[in-house]
Amino acid sequence: MTATRIMLDENEIPTHWYNVVADMPNAPLPPLGPDGKPVGPEQMMVIFPETILAQEMSAERWIPIPDEVREAYRLWRPTPLIRALRLEKALGTPAKIYYKYEGVSPTGSHKPNSAIPQAYFNKIAGIKRLTTETGAGQWGSSLAFAGQMFGIEVRIYMVKISYDQKPFRRSMMQTWGAEVFASPSDMTNTGRAILAKDPDNQGSLGIAISEAVEEAASRADTKYALGSVLNHVLLHQTVIGLEAKKQLEKIGEYPDMVFAPCGGGSNFAGIAFPFFADKAAGKKVRLVAVEPTSCPTLTRGVYAYDYGDASGFTPLMKMYTLGHDFMPPGIHAGGLRYHGDSPLVSQLLHEGLIEAVAVPQLATFEAGVKFACAEGIIPAPESNHAIRACIDEALACRETGEPKTLLFNLSGHGHFDMASYDRYFAGKLEDYEYPRDAIETSLAHLPKVG
Ligand SMILES: *Cc1c(COP(=O)(O)O)cnc(C)c1O
């Protein structure tokens, strides 16, 4: 019998995170302040504790995972690696398809892999409260859960349109004891200024980031936590790929290609970076980040210094960007609508060491439904992007007869996104063209540095 579920014991949860910086051919470029000079740790310490900043700037290959964090990871880790035999059969492909299933976490996605250590490191630094932003609620619910695990208060600025339209993740955050505000809110100067001009503003991730950062910067007992993009978040997510490597090793397999959906880059880095370590040592493996055609940061953006948020509060980061004031069309993979991308992922792409593809919305839902019918699990709309790209490769293998080994990250389940599936079944979802005009207008506003 072919093994379909490859499991690890609890004591096989990784003891260290893998830091890709140690294996990058060129050192990452530093974040810059408004004066164009590198941002010093003193400035960053206003919003992050020292331990997190040390990870953000580290070049050490292995960073120990504290026992308290591994203890909390045990609530759902190690996650299963599954061979998608039924999907292979449905596609008639000679390719072998494996997926790492991160939807078994309490919040249903990979995001608690970083929320847990962020809450822990803030706790031991004596911090009492964390602020953050959330779009559809995946990150907010993960930080609310993590705050509850370590006794930290969590305050969440949730993009207004999602606050109104997606009440269930808001209820999850409240279940885990967090305070949730619709953003723009009247709690911050940023929010009040926007509401004064436009009382019906529906909010954006960029505005919500500005509000959360403003509040953290103005209170000594409060820090800020970010769910993607930054180096330390990507670092924490590498437990995904480290486990997957061990699981594949148990059955004598190694992937030819690894796919993951890419919004800010954290789950892609999580599964792909541990394989990059082998690639840097000479092994052949292709690492593919998959994004929507409507928000094509990696495939159509420019590699430049830009702000992380809409109002220019954050330092400038060198990354692929569509411009910080780019407003992507309202697609149903909310986690993939960020204007920028992780600086580490961006640099690896710029240097030709990883790949990126963009896929249109309808084709991603078609792939997700095909996957659900074969394998049972209903994927998050974000995960459907990786499934689309992986299925396309498996179909190409059917043409060439090549038995490639393919691995993708099933970053979350879709149980809180069934309204999006409803719209797909009702024929109400659209494919958005590459919004050239909107991107060009936004790129004209890039800060003039670097
Ligand atoms: C947030 C999210 C993503 C995208 O974020 P990354 O930082 O790029 O990983 C992908 N899938 C799911 C299920 C998410 O919740």
The ligand as a Tripos MOL2 file, in Angstrom:
@<TRIPOS>MOLECULE
LIG
   15    15     1     0     0
SMALL
NO_CHARGES

@<TRIPOS>ATOM
      1 C1         -2.6500   35.0180    5.0020 C.3       1 LIG1
      2 C2         -2.7580   33.8020    4.1780 C.ar      1 LIG1
      3 C3         -1.9810   33.6310    3.0110 C.ar      1 LIG1
      4 C4         -1.0510   34.6840    2.4560 C.3       1 LIG1
      5 O1         -0.1190   35.2240    3.3190 O.3       1 LIG1
      6 P1          1.4440   34.8930    3.2060 P.3       1 LIG1
      7 O2          2.1110   35.7610    4.2120 O.co2     1 LIG1
      8 O3          1.8810   35.1730    1.8080 O.co2     1 LIG1
      9 O4          1.5850   33.4660    3.5540 O.co2     1 LIG1
     10 C5         -2.1000   32.4320    2.3260 C.ar      1 LIG1
     11 N1         -2.9510   31.4650    2.7310 N.ar      1 LIG1
     12 C6         -3.7220   31.5930    3.8380 C.ar      1 LIG1
     13 C7         -4.6420   30.4960    4.2250 C.3       1 LIG1
     14 C8         -3.6530   32.7690    4.5960 C.ar      1 LIG1
     15 O5         -4.4070   32.9090    5.6910 O.3       1 LIG1
@<TRIPOS>BOND
     1     1     2 1
     2     2     3 ar
     3     2    14 ar
     4     3     4 1
     5     3    10 ar
     6     4     5 1
     7     5     6 1
     8     6     7 2
     9     6     8 1
    10     6     9 1
    11    10    11 ar
    12    11    12 ar
    13    12    13 1
    14    12    14 ar
    15    14    15 1
@<TRIPOS>SUBSTRUCTURE
     1 LIG1         1 GROUP 0 **** ****
